[in-house]
Amino acid sequence: MSDTLPIVTRVVHGQSPDSASDLTMYMMLPSDKWDNPIVSTNPAVTIQESPATDVYVRFFYWHRTSNPRTR
């Protein structure tokens, strides 16, 4: 199940995870592509691929799907 769950791999640099206004900038990807290199053309966006990021992306995914303002 977790291998098909879309997760957020784009994190706005310098923003805290509770900043709902930034969630519209994030790109959703299946977790099987999570460890693949992703090039962002937006200098304000950085790609996080460390193990610690798992906590971040799962929080962002939850926040986006549970907050009607950011859908």
Biopython code that builds the backbone (N, CA, C, O; Angstrom):
import numpy as np
from Bio.PDB.StructureBuilder import StructureBuilder

atoms = [
    (1, "MET", "N", (0.826, -1.205, 0.000)),
    (1, "MET", "CA", (0.000, 0.000, 0.000)),
    (1, "MET", "C", (0.864, 1.260, 0.000)),
    (1, "MET", "O", (0.599, 2.208, -0.739)),
    (2, "SER", "N", (1.895, 1.256, 0.835)),
    (2, "SER", "CA", (2.729, 2.450, 0.947)),
    (2, "SER", "C", (3.510, 2.734, -0.335)),
    (2, "SER", "O", (3.950, 3.861, -0.564)),
    (3, "ASP", "N", (3.682, 1.700, -1.173)),
    (3, "ASP", "CA", (4.445, 1.914, -2.396)),
    (3, "ASP", "C", (3.621, 2.634, -3.454)),
    (3, "ASP", "O", (4.165, 3.051, -4.476)),
    (4, "THR", "N", (2.318, 2.789, -3.229)),
    (4, "THR", "CA", (1.492, 3.501, -4.194)),
    (4, "THR", "C", (0.976, 4.825, -3.636)),
    (4, "THR", "O", (0.315, 5.591, -4.338)),
    (5, "LEU", "N", (1.280, 5.080, -2.382)),
    (5, "LEU", "CA", (0.833, 6.320, -1.771)),
    (5, "LEU", "C", (1.621, 7.499, -2.324)),
    (5, "LEU", "O", (2.848, 7.513, -2.228)),
    (6, "PRO", "N", (0.942, 8.487, -2.900)),
    (6, "PRO", "CA", (1.665, 9.661, -3.393)),
    (6, "PRO", "C", (2.215, 10.458, -2.226)),
    (6, "PRO", "O", (1.511, 10.720, -1.251)),
    (7, "ILE", "N", (3.468, 10.837, -2.334)),
    (7, "ILE", "CA", (4.077, 11.624, -1.271)),
    (7, "ILE", "C", (4.726, 12.865, -1.859)),
    (7, "ILE", "O", (5.021, 12.923, -3.052)),
    (8, "VAL", "N", (4.936, 13.833, -1.024)),
    (8, "VAL", "CA", (5.509, 15.094, -1.471)),
    (8, "VAL", "C", (7.020, 15.015, -1.423)),
    (8, "VAL", "O", (7.587, 14.648, -0.394)),
    (9, "THR", "N", (7.683, 15.353, -2.521)),
    (9, "THR", "CA", (9.131, 15.327, -2.525)),
    (9, "THR", "C", (9.718, 16.723, -2.688)),
    (9, "THR", "O", (10.931, 16.907, -2.591)),
    (10, "ARG", "N", (8.871, 17.687, -2.932)),
    (10, "ARG", "CA", (9.360, 19.061, -3.044)),
    (10, "ARG", "C", (9.090, 19.793, -1.738)),
    (10, "ARG", "O", (7.962, 19.809, -1.245)),
    (11, "VAL", "N", (10.123, 20.392, -1.191)),
    (11, "VAL", "CA", (9.979, 21.128, 0.052)),
    (11, "VAL", "C", (10.482, 22.547, -0.162)),
    (11, "VAL", "O", (11.598, 22.749, -0.640)),
    (12, "VAL", "N", (9.667, 23.519, 0.188)),
    (12, "VAL", "CA", (10.086, 24.908, 0.032)),
    (12, "VAL", "C", (11.166, 25.230, 1.056)),
    (12, "VAL", "O", (10.968, 25.054, 2.258)),
    (13, "HIS", "N", (12.284, 25.692, 0.578)),
    (13, "HIS", "CA", (13.428, 25.937, 1.433)),
    (13, "HIS", "C", (13.127, 27.009, 2.471)),
    (13, "HIS", "O", (12.651, 28.095, 2.139)),
    (14, "GLY", "N", (13.408, 26.693, 3.724)),
    (14, "GLY", "CA", (13.259, 27.677, 4.784)),
    (14, "GLY", "C", (11.870, 27.789, 5.369)),
    (14, "GLY", "O", (11.641, 28.587, 6.278)),
    (15, "GLN", "N", (10.930, 26.992, 4.857)),
    (15, "GLN", "CA", (9.574, 27.054, 5.371)),
    (15, "GLN", "C", (9.342, 25.966, 6.412)),
    (15, "GLN", "O", (9.921, 24.883, 6.332)),
    (16, "SER", "N", (8.500, 26.261, 7.377)),
    (16, "SER", "CA", (8.153, 25.259, 8.372)),
    (16, "SER", "C", (7.049, 24.359, 7.824)),
    (16, "SER", "O", (6.288, 24.787, 6.956)),
    (17, "PRO", "N", (6.942, 23.112, 8.315)),
    (17, "PRO", "CA", (5.970, 22.175, 7.766)),
    (17, "PRO", "C", (4.514, 22.563, 7.998)),
    (17, "PRO", "O", (3.620, 21.958, 7.406)),
    (18, "ASP", "N", (4.257, 23.552, 8.841)),
    (18, "ASP", "CA", (2.874, 23.939, 9.077)),
    (18, "ASP", "C", (2.468, 25.140, 8.228)),
    (18, "ASP", "O", (1.436, 25.763, 8.477)),
    (19, "SER", "N", (3.281, 25.459, 7.229)),
    (19, "SER", "CA", (2.961, 26.588, 6.362)),
    (19, "SER", "C", (2.074, 26.119, 5.216)),
    (19, "SER", "O", (2.569, 25.775, 4.143)),
    (20, "ALA", "N", (0.783, 26.105, 5.442)),
    (20, "ALA", "CA", (-0.165, 25.532, 4.487)),
    (20, "ALA", "C", (-0.181, 26.266, 3.154)),
    (20, "ALA", "O", (-0.499, 25.672, 2.124)),
    (21, "SER", "N", (0.156, 27.539, 3.163)),
    (21, "SER", "CA", (0.086, 28.330, 1.938)),
    (21, "SER", "C", (1.097, 27.872, 0.895)),
    (21, "SER", "O", (0.935, 28.161, -0.291)),
    (22, "ASP", "N", (2.141, 27.160, 1.324)),
    (22, "ASP", "CA", (3.166, 26.726, 0.388)),
    (22, "ASP", "C", (2.884, 25.355, -0.228)),
    (22, "ASP", "O", (3.572, 24.934, -1.157)),
    (23, "LEU", "N", (1.874, 24.665, 0.292)),
    (23, "LEU", "CA", (1.655, 23.298, -0.147)),
    (23, "LEU", "C", (1.267, 23.198, -1.610)),
    (23, "LEU", "O", (1.436, 22.142, -2.220)),
    (24, "THR", "N", (0.752, 24.268, -2.184)),
    (24, "THR", "CA", (0.366, 24.226, -3.585)),
    (24, "THR", "C", (1.576, 24.142, -4.502)),
    (24, "THR", "O", (1.436, 23.830, -5.685)),
    (25, "MET", "N", (2.761, 24.416, -3.972)),
    (25, "MET", "CA", (3.970, 24.373, -4.785)),
    (25, "MET", "C", (4.548, 22.969, -4.866)),
    (25, "MET", "O", (5.438, 22.710, -5.676)),
    (26, "TYR", "N", (4.053, 22.072, -4.041)),
    (26, "TYR", "CA", (4.665, 20.760, -3.949)),
    (26, "TYR", "C", (4.173, 19.808, -5.026)),
    (26, "TYR", "O", (3.028, 19.887, -5.470)),
    (27, "MET", "N", (5.045, 18.918, -5.435)),
    (27, "MET", "CA", (4.705, 17.942, -6.453)),
    (27, "MET", "C", (4.540, 16.574, -5.806)),
    (27, "MET", "O", (5.370, 16.150, -5.001)),
    (28, "MET", "N", (3.463, 15.891, -6.168)),
    (28, "MET", "CA", (3.198, 14.576, -5.602)),
    (28, "MET", "C", (3.796, 13.503, -6.504)),
    (28, "MET", "O", (3.634, 13.538, -7.724)),
    (29, "LEU", "N", (4.485, 12.553, -5.888)),
    (29, "LEU", "CA", (5.067, 11.442, -6.640)),
    (29, "LEU", "C", (4.843, 10.132, -5.905)),
    (29, "LEU", "O", (4.762, 10.120, -4.677)),
    (30, "PRO", "N", (4.741, 9.020, -6.644)),
    (30, "PRO", "CA", (4.688, 7.727, -5.979)),
    (30, "PRO", "C", (6.016, 7.446, -5.279)),
    (30, "PRO", "O", (7.070, 7.880, -5.743)),
    (31, "SER", "N", (5.963, 6.729, -4.175)),
    (31, "SER", "CA", (7.162, 6.541, -3.376)),
    (31, "SER", "C", (8.224, 5.703, -4.078)),
    (31, "SER", "O", (9.385, 5.718, -3.667)),
    (32, "ASP", "N", (7.850, 4.968, -5.133)),
    (32, "ASP", "CA", (8.861, 4.180, -5.822)),
    (32, "ASP", "C", (9.810, 5.074, -6.620)),
    (32, "ASP", "O", (10.883, 4.632, -7.031)),
    (33, "LYS", "N", (9.418, 6.323, -6.837)),
    (33, "LYS", "CA", (10.298, 7.271, -7.511)),
    (33, "LYS", "C", (10.968, 8.207, -6.518)),
    (33, "LYS", "O", (11.693, 9.128, -6.894)),
    (34, "TRP", "N", (10.707, 7.950, -5.242)),
    (34, "TRP", "CA", (11.164, 8.845, -4.193)),
    (34, "TRP", "C", (12.678, 8.962, -4.124)),
    (34, "TRP", "O", (13.211, 10.033, -3.834)),
    (35, "ASP", "N", (13.376, 7.851, -4.394)),
    (35, "ASP", "CA", (14.830, 7.873, -4.282)),
    (35, "ASP", "C", (15.516, 8.220, -5.592)),
    (35, "ASP", "O", (16.743, 8.170, -5.684)),
    (36, "ASN", "N", (14.729, 8.574, -6.610)),
    (36, "ASN", "CA", (15.316, 8.999, -7.876)),
    (36, "ASN", "C", (15.631, 10.484, -7.835)),
    (36, "ASN", "O", (14.910, 11.256, -7.202)),
    (37, "PRO", "N", (16.697, 10.888, -8.503)),
    (37, "PRO", "CA", (17.034, 12.317, -8.535)),
    (37, "PRO", "C", (15.937, 13.123, -9.222)),
    (37, "PRO", "O", (15.412, 12.715, -10.258)),
    (38, "ILE", "N", (15.602, 14.251, -8.649)),
    (38, "ILE", "CA", (14.581, 15.117, -9.229)),
    (38, "ILE", "C", (15.174, 16.509, -9.382)),
    (38, "ILE", "O", (15.702, 17.075, -8.425)),
    (39, "VAL", "N", (15.087, 17.048, -10.565)),
    (39, "VAL", "CA", (15.624, 18.378, -10.822)),
    (39, "VAL", "C", (14.504, 19.397, -10.751)),
    (39, "VAL", "O", (13.486, 19.270, -11.432)),
    (40, "SER", "N", (14.703, 20.410, -9.917)),
    (40, "SER", "CA", (13.706, 21.461, -9.806)),
    (40, "SER", "C", (14.198, 22.703, -10.526)),
    (40, "SER", "O", (15.339, 23.128, -10.344)),
    (41, "THR", "N", (13.325, 23.284, -11.347)),
    (41, "THR", "CA", (13.698, 24.497, -12.057)),
    (41, "THR", "C", (13.393, 25.733, -11.223)),
    (41, "THR", "O", (13.731, 26.851, -11.611)),
    (42, "ASN", "N", (12.755, 25.528, -10.085)),
    (42, "ASN", "CA", (12.413, 26.645, -9.212)),
    (42, "ASN", "C", (13.469, 26.778, -8.125)),
    (42, "ASN", "O", (13.608, 25.877, -7.297)),
    (43, "PRO", "N", (14.214, 27.874, -8.105)),
    (43, "PRO", "CA", (15.297, 28.050, -7.125)),
    (43, "PRO", "C", (14.788, 28.128, -5.694)),
    (43, "PRO", "O", (15.565, 27.964, -4.753)),
    (44, "ALA", "N", (13.494, 28.378, -5.516)),
    (44, "ALA", "CA", (12.932, 28.473, -4.177)),
    (44, "ALA", "C", (12.563, 27.101, -3.622)),
    (44, "ALA", "O", (12.153, 26.972, -2.468)),
    (45, "VAL", "N", (12.718, 26.073, -4.468)),
    (45, "VAL", "CA", (12.333, 24.731, -4.056)),
    (45, "VAL", "C", (13.557, 23.833, -4.022)),
    (45, "VAL", "O", (14.353, 23.817, -4.960)),
    (46, "THR", "N", (13.702, 23.091, -2.942)),
    (46, "THR", "CA", (14.802, 22.141, -2.852)),
    (46, "THR", "C", (14.257, 20.731, -2.738)),
    (46, "THR", "O", (13.149, 20.522, -2.245)),
    (47, "ILE", "N", (15.031, 19.775, -3.191)),
    (47, "ILE", "CA", (14.604, 18.382, -3.136)),
    (47, "ILE", "C", (15.255, 17.720, -1.929)),
    (47, "ILE", "O", (16.477, 17.720, -1.778)),
    (48, "GLN", "N", (14.417, 17.162, -1.085)),
    (48, "GLN", "CA", (14.896, 16.510, 0.130)),
    (48, "GLN", "C", (14.828, 15.001, -0.058)),
    (48, "GLN", "O", (13.757, 14.461, -0.335)),
    (49, "GLU", "N", (15.954, 14.313, 0.089)),
    (49, "GLU", "CA", (15.918, 12.868, -0.096)),
    (49, "GLU", "C", (16.626, 12.109, 1.020)),
    (49, "GLU", "O", (16.985, 10.945, 0.844)),
    (50, "SER", "N", (16.828, 12.744, 2.146)),
    (50, "SER", "CA", (17.447, 12.050, 3.271)),
    (50, "SER", "C", (16.381, 11.272, 4.043)),
    (50, "SER", "O", (15.197, 11.589, 3.926)),
    (51, "PRO", "N", (16.764, 10.270, 4.824)),
    (51, "PRO", "CA", (15.794, 9.490, 5.600)),
    (51, "PRO", "C", (14.921, 10.359, 6.512)),
    (51, "PRO", "O", (13.747, 10.057, 6.725)),
    (52, "ALA", "N", (15.490, 11.416, 7.036)),
    (52, "ALA", "CA", (14.733, 12.285, 7.935)),
    (52, "ALA", "C", (13.580, 12.976, 7.213)),
    (52, "ALA", "O", (12.606, 13.394, 7.839)),
    (53, "THR", "N", (13.699, 13.090, 5.908)),
    (53, "THR", "CA", (12.678, 13.761, 5.119)),
    (53, "THR", "C", (11.369, 13.001, 5.131)),
    (53, "THR", "O", (10.311, 13.577, 4.877)),
    (54, "ASP", "N", (11.429, 11.722, 5.423)),
    (54, "ASP", "CA", (10.221, 10.903, 5.469)),
    (54, "ASP", "C", (9.193, 11.510, 6.409)),
    (54, "ASP", "O", (7.996, 11.496, 6.123)),
    (55, "VAL", "N", (9.655, 12.039, 7.519)),
    (55, "VAL", "CA", (8.748, 12.678, 8.472)),
    (55, "VAL", "C", (8.134, 13.923, 7.845)),
    (55, "VAL", "O", (6.934, 14.167, 7.976)),
    (56, "TYR", "N", (8.960, 14.704, 7.168)),
    (56, "TYR", "CA", (8.483, 15.921, 6.510)),
    (56, "TYR", "C", (7.420, 15.624, 5.461)),
    (56, "TYR", "O", (6.319, 16.172, 5.507)),
    (57, "VAL", "N", (7.756, 14.755, 4.517)),
    (57, "VAL", "CA", (6.842, 14.539, 3.400)),
    (57, "VAL", "C", (5.539, 13.914, 3.850)),
    (57, "VAL", "O", (4.484, 14.230, 3.301)),
    (58, "ARG", "N", (5.586, 13.026, 4.846)),
    (58, "ARG", "CA", (4.351, 12.440, 5.317)),
    (58, "ARG", "C", (3.486, 13.493, 5.997)),
    (58, "ARG", "O", (2.260, 13.456, 5.891)),
    (59, "PHE", "N", (4.114, 14.422, 6.689)),
    (59, "PHE", "CA", (3.351, 15.497, 7.300)),
    (59, "PHE", "C", (2.728, 16.379, 6.222)),
    (59, "PHE", "O", (1.552, 16.733, 6.318)),
    (60, "PHE", "N", (3.489, 16.733, 5.212)),
    (60, "PHE", "CA", (2.976, 17.575, 4.143)),
    (60, "PHE", "C", (1.816, 16.901, 3.420)),
    (60, "PHE", "O", (0.811, 17.535, 3.098)),
    (61, "TYR", "N", (1.974, 15.608, 3.174)),
    (61, "TYR", "CA", (0.912, 14.879, 2.485)),
    (61, "TYR", "C", (-0.360, 14.889, 3.321)),
    (61, "TYR", "O", (-1.455, 15.120, 2.806)),
    (62, "TRP", "N", (-0.201, 14.635, 4.621)),
    (62, "TRP", "CA", (-1.363, 14.635, 5.504)),
    (62, "TRP", "C", (-2.006, 16.018, 5.542)),
    (62, "TRP", "O", (-3.228, 16.145, 5.473)),
    (63, "HIS", "N", (-1.186, 17.036, 5.651)),
    (63, "HIS", "CA", (-1.706, 18.402, 5.760)),
    (63, "HIS", "C", (-2.462, 18.783, 4.489)),
    (63, "HIS", "O", (-3.533, 19.387, 4.549)),
    (64, "ARG", "N", (-1.902, 18.430, 3.364)),
    (64, "ARG", "CA", (-2.538, 18.789, 2.103)),
    (64, "ARG", "C", (-3.875, 18.074, 1.922)),
    (64, "ARG", "O", (-4.845, 18.672, 1.456)),
    (65, "THR", "N", (-3.923, 16.809, 2.287)),
    (65, "THR", "CA", (-5.142, 16.034, 2.058)),
    (65, "THR", "C", (-6.194, 16.298, 3.129)),
    (65, "THR", "O", (-7.362, 15.961, 2.941)),
    (66, "SER", "N", (-5.801, 16.886, 4.232)),
    (66, "SER", "CA", (-6.769, 17.110, 5.307)),
    (66, "SER", "C", (-7.184, 18.575, 5.418)),
    (66, "SER", "O", (-8.031, 18.924, 6.240)),
    (67, "ASN", "N", (-6.584, 19.428, 4.590)),
    (67, "ASN", "CA", (-6.884, 20.843, 4.652)),
    (67, "ASN", "C", (-7.524, 21.290, 3.334)),
    (67, "ASN", "O", (-6.828, 21.377, 2.323)),
    (68, "PRO", "N", (-8.830, 21.573, 3.318)),
    (68, "PRO", "CA", (-9.536, 21.933, 2.082)),
    (68, "PRO", "C", (-8.933, 23.136, 1.364)),
    (68, "PRO", "O", (-9.026, 23.233, 0.140)),
    (69, "ARG", "N", (-8.323, 24.043, 2.102)),
    (69, "ARG", "CA", (-7.759, 25.246, 1.476)),
    (69, "ARG", "C", (-6.623, 24.917, 0.527)),
    (69, "ARG", "O", (-6.368, 25.667, -0.415)),
    (70, "THR", "N", (-5.930, 23.794, 0.764)),
    (70, "THR", "CA", (-4.734, 23.513, -0.012)),
    (70, "THR", "C", (-4.940, 22.420, -1.049)),
    (70, "THR", "O", (-3.977, 21.976, -1.673)),
    (71, "ARG", "N", (-6.180, 21.979, -1.244)),
    (71, "ARG", "CA", (-6.411, 20.932, -2.242)),
    (71, "ARG", "C", (-6.339, 21.481, -3.651)),
    (71, "ARG", "O", (-6.510, 20.734, -4.614)),
]
sb = StructureBuilder()
sb.init_structure("model")
sb.init_model(0)
sb.init_chain("A")
sb.init_seg("    ")
for serial, (resi, resn, name, xyz) in enumerate(atoms, 1):
    if name == "N":
        sb.init_residue(resn, " ", resi, " ")
    sb.init_atom(name, np.array(xyz, "f"), 0.0, 1.0, " ", f" {name:<3s}", serial, name[0])
structure = sb.get_structure()
